[in-house]
């Protein structure tokens, strides 16, 4: 498929959604039926990433793998420190943070002076001097110091590779920065209709709760069937555009907006007839 990708468009569908009726199996009929469904818009394609998106996936998955390798090396470093009776991981929050990294580099060089090691502490870690003295009381064998030095160099290389992948992703995604801005503006545009719909529904509920008769309840129910419905339809159109979902939302909003006064009047008239036995006022037609 990679060789034909530049010349054809792939339609990948689930086999359960495209299977033919039982007893009517033939290649020619299946092909004609699938083509008819394709032209009729009845087939739902599965997502198949293009060449550009596949390159992004390779980069992001490689970055995840490199970060996992950093975690593996961190576990190995903790094991080396345990061999020398050094409990640094029990005191520092991040063994490869600023303070922990500086101490590890000194330990790898054979530093055994506790004040010099504790002097690499930064921030809130300086308040844990007693804990650091206890954690750094051990000493690594020269063989373990060599392994620790190699592990730190490996982490430096992994971090450099992760940084290079970050830069490559930034360059690859730069042409689509406008799309992210558009999605941000779209999110801001949805901040008006959605709260308007929720607010109208809340006010309607409060009005119905404190209403004294059916006519007041009908009066408070009107905003939810007009403002709320129109707001939700507007939000769907802004989100989906003028596709099938957007057109359905527009038609639904128009029908409810037009029918709401008619239904409200008919309900009020039925309630009046139920209470007084007739619609007309006494003494008036």
N, C-alpha and C positions, 0 to 999 in steps of 0.2 A: 504493500500500500504506500510506503514512503516514496517509491519511484513514480507512482501514479497520482500522488497527492496534488501536484501542481496542475494537473489536467482535468481532474474530476472532483466532484463534490460527493462526499460520503454521507449516506443515510443509514445509520445504525439503529435498528429497532429491536425491541424485546421479542423473542420468538413467540411467546404466549399471546402477544397482542397482534400478531400477523398470521397466526395459523389459520388454515382453511377448514371449512366444515368437514366432518368425518365422512369418508366415502367419496370425496370429490378431489382426491389428491392427484395432481399432475403438474409437471414443471411448467408447461405453457399456461395453464389456467392460473397457477400461482403467480407467475410473472405478470400476467395481464391484470390479475386482481390487485397485486401490490402497486402496479403503475397507476391503476385507477384510483386507489386509495391515496397514493402520493399526490396526484394532481388535484384530488378533492380535498386535500389538507386533513385527511383522516389519520395519517400516520404521525405518531409522536416520536421524534428522533431522540436517541440518547446522546448525551454530551460526549463529543470526541474532540480533545484539544488539538489545536493546530500546531504547526511546527514552532511558531514563536512561543506559544504557551508551554510546549514540551521543553523548550530550552529553559524557561523560567523554572519549571518543575525540577529539572536536573540541578539547577543552581540551588534552589531552596532545600531540596533533599540532601544535596551534598553538604550544605551548611548545617543541617540537623545532624548528619552523621559526624561531622567534625566536632560539634558541641557535645555529642555523646562520647566521643573519644576523649575530650577534655575531662568529662566526668569519670571515665575509666582510669585515666592517669591520676586524678585526684584520689581515687580509692587506693591506687597503688602507692601513692606518696604517703597516705595515712598509714598503710601497712608498714612501710619502711620506717616511719617515725616510731611506730609501736615497737619495732625491733630494738630501737635504742632507748626505749622508755620515755619517749617524748610524747606528751599528751596535748599537743598544740591545738588539734582539731576540737578538743573539748572546751576550749576557751574562746577562740576566734570564731566568728559567725561564718566567715568565708576563708577557707584555707588559702585560696588563690587571690584574696583581696589585696589591698595595698599593704596593710600591716603584715598579714600572713606571708605574702610573697617576699617581702624584704627579709623577714626572719628566715624563710626557707633558703634564700640565696646565701645568707651568712652561714647557716648550718651546713649547706653543701660545700662551702669553702673551708669548713673545719672550725668555725668559730664556736668557742665554748664559754666565752665571757658572758655571764647572765646580764649584767647591766647593759652591755652593748646590744644584746639581743632584745631586751625589753625596751631599749631606747628606740627601736623601730616601730613601736606601737603608735597608732594614730587615733585621734578622736576619743570616743568613749572607752576604747580598749586600754587607755592609759590608767583608768581608774581600777583596773583589775591587776595591779602589779603583783599582789600576793598570789593570785591564781596563775599568773604567767611564770612566776618563779618556781612554783610547784610543777607546772606543765613542762617547763624547759630544763628540768633538773637532770634529765638523761643526756646521753651522748651517743652519737652514731659511730659505728665502725667505719674506717676509711673505705671499705668496699661498698657499704650502704651510702656513704657520701657520694661516691662515683655514680651510683644508680640514681640518687636524688638529683644530681646535677644533670644527668641525661634526661630524666623526666621533666625537669624544668625547661630544658632546651626544646624538648618535644612540645610542651605546652606553648612556648613562644612561637614555634612554627605553626601550630594549629591555630593560634590566635591570628597570626599574620594571614593565613589562608582564609579564615573566616572574614577578616577585614577586606581582603581582595574580592571575595564573593559579594559582600555588601556593596562595594563600589561597582561591581559588574551589574548587580540588580538595580542600583540607582540609575545607571546609564540606560539599562534596558527599559525601565519604567518611566523614564523622563518624558517620552512622547505622550504618555497617558496621564500626565499630571493634570491636564485640563479636565479629564474625565472624573478624577477624584474631586476637583473643585466643583464640577457640575453636580456630583452626587451630594456634596456638602450643601450646595444651594438648594437642591431638591429636598434634602432633609429639613432645611430651614423653612422651605415653603410649606411643608406639611405641619409645621408648628401652629399654623392658624386654623385650618379646617378641623383638624382632629380635636383640639381643645374646645372649639366652638360646638362640635357635636356632643362632646361629653358634658359641657356646661349646660347646653339646652336640655339634655336628658336629666341632669341633676336638678335643675330648676323645675322641670316638669314633675319630677317625683315629689319634690317638696310642695309644689302647688297642689297636686292631687291629694297629698297627705293632709293638708290643712284646709281643703275645700269644704264648704258647707253643703252644697247640693250638686246635682249632676251637671248643671249648666256651668258652674265654675270649674268643675273637673274637665269638661270639654274645652273650656277656654284655656286651661293650662296644658292640655294635651296637644294643642295645635302646634306650638313651637317645635316639639320633638319630631312631629311628622313633617315639618317643613325645613326648619333650620338644620336640624340634625341630619335628615336624609340628604339634603343638598350638600352639607359639609362633607359627609362621608363619600358621596359621589365625586365631589371635587378632589378629595384626597386620593381616591382610586385613579382618577384621570391623571392627576399629577404624577402618580407613582408608575402607572402602567402605560400611560399614553393613550392614543386613540386606536387601540387594538380591540380585540374582542371583549376583554374585561372592561375597558374604558367605555366602550359603546353601550354595553349592558348597564353599567353604572349610570350613564347619562339617561338612558331610557327609563330606568327604574326611578331615578330622581324626578324626572319630568312627570311620570304617571302619578307618583305619590304627591308631588307638589300640586298638581291639578285636582286630584281626587280628594285631597284632604278637606278643603272647604265643603265639598259636596257631601262627604261622609259625615262631617261635623254637623252640618245643617240637618241631614236626615236623622242622625241620632238624637239631636235636640228635639226635633219634631216628634219622633217616636216617644221620647220621654215625656213630652207635654201631653201627648194623647193618652199615655198610660196614666198620668196623674189626674188630668181633668176630663178625660173621656172624649175630647175633641181638640182640634187644632185652633179654631177661631177664638178670639177674645169675646167675652160676654158683651153683647150689644153691638158687636162689630162683625162684618163679614170676614 
